[in-house]
Amino acid sequence: MDMQQLRFGDNSRATVAPFASLASLASSTAAYLQKGNIALSGGATFGRLFPLWTAAAPDCAEASFFPVDERMVAFDCPESNWGAAYRDFLVPVHKAREKSHDAVTAAGYGDLLRNHFKADLPVFDVIFLGVGDDGHTASLFPGRPYLDDLSSIVLETTSPKPPFQRITLGMAPLIAAKTMMVVIAGEEKRPVFKRLVENDLTLPIAKVLSRRSDSMIWVERNLL
């Protein structure tokens, strides 16, 4: 299936691009890892992508990496998003020093971003987002008032599933990013992708995309 457009309004669209496997996705997206300020999501999909990106051997010398969200667990815990990124991606691409970009507290992560970007609103060059089967993205969950908070940069949130306590980028930096790459993979995501296509704006991922002028959604081919 060729690329197609989803529209969330007159001024908001997303390009839907199918991929056959995570290996092919890694190859197609590796160029987006090579320059600028880049935020990486965690979770199972990105846990599988990290070593595949490493195998694609991107030159990341001109890139800086940051977490989209983090679970409030020890860095060496298998459930740490930034711990997984560090072990399986940052170290192999010679970015081990960016272990220090871990989101340990919301206040501390907010300060780190303000200092790095020299601005109150960090504008990332690329943000990679995943999508949960409930439509959550980053650690922004359905039905929560912070989905309408368009000013907060970093939030502490509570997940309905463990680990419960999270730190996450808020809506403002997600909307402001220059390039947004959303990855939807796994048979369990079929219902939520259908809801996204149907413009269900109760989904956190749809709320993000509908407030952006342009985004890219990479979707596993068998979900189309």
C-alpha positions, -999 to 999 in steps of 0.1 A, spaced: 0 0 0 13 34 -10 16 63 14 -17 80 23 -28 111 42 -48 113 74 -64 146 80 -74 158 115 -87 192 102 -80 218 76 -45 225 89 -35 192 103 -24 161 83 -2 130 88 14 108 62 9 71 68 38 50 56 37 12 58 67 -9 68 71 -47 64 93 -54 94 111 -35 122 143 -41 104 131 -23 73 117 5 95 151 9 112 167 12 78 142 37 66 144 59 97 181 57 106 188 90 87 166 108 112 190 99 140 221 116 125 216 153 133 200 177 158 181 172 191 162 139 190 138 125 216 133 88 218 104 69 233 107 37 252 85 6 255 85 -27 237 86 -15 201 115 9 207 133 -18 228 133 -39 196 142 -9 174 173 2 193 196 -27 183 182 -26 148 191 11 145 225 3 159 229 -23 131 220 4 105 252 22 117 239 58 117 266 85 121 253 103 152 282 126 158 260 157 152 230 144 172 219 147 208 194 123 223 168 127 251 140 106 265 104 112 256 93 97 289 107 76 317 94 51 342 104 60 377 125 30 383 163 24 388 184 31 356 196 -5 355 161 -19 359 149 -37 327 118 -14 327 139 18 325 133 34 290 165 54 291 184 25 305 174 4 275 182 32 251 216 36 267 226 -1 266 212 -9 232 217 23 212 235 52 229 266 32 238 270 15 204 266 48 185 292 65 208 267 86 228 273 71 262 278 105 278 241 112 272 232 88 299 231 121 319 200 131 300 179 107 320 147 121 334 151 114 371 126 140 383 102 163 363 118 194 377 153 182 370 145 171 334 128 204 328 159 223 339 181 201 318 160 209 287 159 246 293 197 247 298 203 227 266 179 245 244 185 279 259 147 284 258 116 278 279 101 256 251 124 229 237 119 225 200 132 191 191 144 184 155 128 149 157 106 132 182 99 94 179 67 84 195 51 50 201 14 43 207 -2 20 233 -32 -2 227 -52 24 246 -40 52 224 -16 67 250 16 82 237 47 92 256 33 88 292 2 108 284 -29 86 291 -65 88 279 -90 110 297 -65 130 317 -67 168 320 -31 173 310 -40 164 274 -54 200 272 -24 215 289 -5 232 261 21 249 282 38 224 305 71 210 292 76 181 315 50 163 337 48 136 363 20 112 354 5 80 366 1 50 343 -29 26 347 -3 -2 344 30 -7 363 54 9 366 29 35 377 49 66 382 62 83 350 80 114 338 71 126 304 73 154 279 41 174 279 19 183 249 38 216 243 71 201 231 54 173 212 33 198 192 63 221 187 87 194 173 100 201 138 95 164 127 72 139 144 77 102 137 50 79 151 55 41 151 26 17 153 35 -20 154 20 -52 167 -14 -69 161 -27 -56 194 -25 -21 179 -50 -28 151 -81 -14 170 -63 18 181 -50 24 146 -86 20 133 -98 46 158 -70 69 147 -80 66 111 -116 73 121 -104 106 138 -111 96 174 -98 127 191 -102 111 225 -70 92 219 -39 110 233 -19 103 200 -48 118 180 -48 149 203 -10 154 196 -13 149 158 -44 170 154 -25 200 169 4 196 145 4 207 109 23 177 96 35 144 110 46 109 98 30 77 110 49 45 103 24 16 105 32 -21 102 19 -32 69 -4 -60 82 -24 -34 102 -35 -16 70 
